[in-house]
Amino acid sequence: MNGTTLQFRHATPDDIPGILEMIRRLAAYEKAEDEVRATPELLNEWMFEKRAAEAVVAVAPGAGIVGIAVFFQNFSTWTGSGGMYLEDLFIDEPYRGNGAGRALMAHLAGICKERGWVRLDWACLDWNEPSLGFYQSIGAARMDEWVHHRLAGAALDSLAAEVG
């Protein structure tokens, strides 16, 4: 199937089961299935009640959801403008390699332009050569001088406990 035959649309609460399935498949691809803590209830709360994140779903005729892009707005103090942070991008394996990923990224770029956002950021695992190659092919600049950091779990709790 050609990637351009997929339909892309903003997710609705009815899409939560398909989104969660794509999240699980992404985690399996990244060899981290046991790290998924998302539930339908949590996705509904954060995506549709709190509106902290959005999703675009890729739908194949007769197959349902075959891909997702989950993102949220970020902000650049240097540009003084909003942007998109792409948290997850996943296309199910049978739909890869024929333009689906490029079409989905183009759709996201269109959302950025429509909303006046000036950039689209994401992270990629350093061992994921197929994805790194794909991102290079669409013109993405690798940001090797930036080191991603995360504060979570006990370290987050400990630091937060310092607040009187």
N, C-alpha and C positions, 0 to 999 in steps of 0.2 A: 504494500500500500504506500502510495506517495504521501509524504508529510502534508502536502497541501490539501489532501482530501479529508484531513482531520478538521474537526470544528473546535474552536477555542471559545470558551465563554467563562464569565465569572461564576464561581461556585455559589451554590445555594445550600441551605441546611440539608436538603434532600441528598446532596452529594457527599455528605460526611462519610458514609460507609466506603464509598469508592476512594475518597481521599485517604482514609486510614489504610486501606489496602495498598495504595501506592506508597504510602509512608513505610509500611512494613516491607514491601518489595525493595524499596531503596535501602532500608536498613540491612536487608539480607545481602544486597549487592555490595554494601560497604562492610560486610562481615560483622554487623553489630545488632543483630535481631533482638538480643536480650536487653538492649538499651532503650527500646521504644516504650514509653510510658503513656503516650497519648491514648485517650479513650474517646468515643463519640461525644460524651458529655463535655470533656475538656475542649475538644475542637469546637464544639458549638459555642461554649462559653467565650473562648478567646477570639474566635473568628467572627461570630455572628452577634454575640451579645456585647462584648467589650470592643469589638472591631479593632483588635490589636494587630491582626494579620488578615490578609486576603489570599484567595487562591483563584487561579485560572485552571480549569480542567480541559484536557484534550479528550475529545470524544470521537470514537471511530464508529461509523454507521454499523449497527448490528452488534457492536462489541461493548458499548458503554465507555466508561472512563478508562483510558489507556495511558494517561500521563497527567502530571500536575506541575504547577509552579506555585509555590507558597512564598509570599513576600510581604514586606511592610515598608512604610515610608521611613526614610532616615533623613538626616539633615547635615549639610556641610557648612560649617562656619566659614570656611574659606571662600566658598562661592556664594554664601548667603541664600542657598536654594535647597529645595528638597530633592530627594533621590529615592531610588528603590533599592532595598536590600533583598536579594533573592536568597531565601533561607533554604529552599529545596527545589530542585528541578529533577524530574524523573519521567522518562518515557519507557513504557514496558518494552521488553526486549524484542518481541516480534515487529515492533513499529520503529525500531532504531535503524539508522543507516540509510534512510531514504528521504531525509529532509525534514522529518517531524521535529527534531530538536531545534533546527534552525528556524523553522516556522514558528515554534513556540517562543523562542527568544525574540524573533521579530515582533511577535504580538506584544511581548512585554516591553520592548523598545517603543512600540506605538503607544502603550499606556503611559510610559514616561513622558513622551512628547505631548500627549493629550493633556496631561496634568501639569505640564511645565517643569517637570523634574529634569535635572541636568545630567544625571548619571545613573548607572545600574551597576551595583556592586554585588559580589558573592565570594565565597571561599570554595576551594576544591581540595580534596585530599591529595597529597603530593604523590601518591602511588597510582592515582587514577589517570593513567596515560591516555586512554581513549577520550575522556572528558577534557583533559588539558589540551589535547590536540584539537578537539572540536572548538574549544573556546578560542584558541589561537586562530583557527580558520575563519571565525566570524569577526576577527579584528580586536578581540579583547587584549588588553595590556596586562601582563603578569605584574603583580605588585610584590616582588620578592623582598623589597626593602622593608616591608611592613610585616611584623610578627603578630599573628593573631593571639589573643589572650582570652582566658575565660576564668571567672571566679564563680564557683558553684559549690553545692553541698556543704560540708563542714567548714570549708574555708570561707564561704559566703556567710554562713551562720556566725562564725567566730568574729569576722570583721563587723557585721551588723550589730553584734552584741556590745561593741565598743560605744555605741550611741547610748548616752546616759539614760 
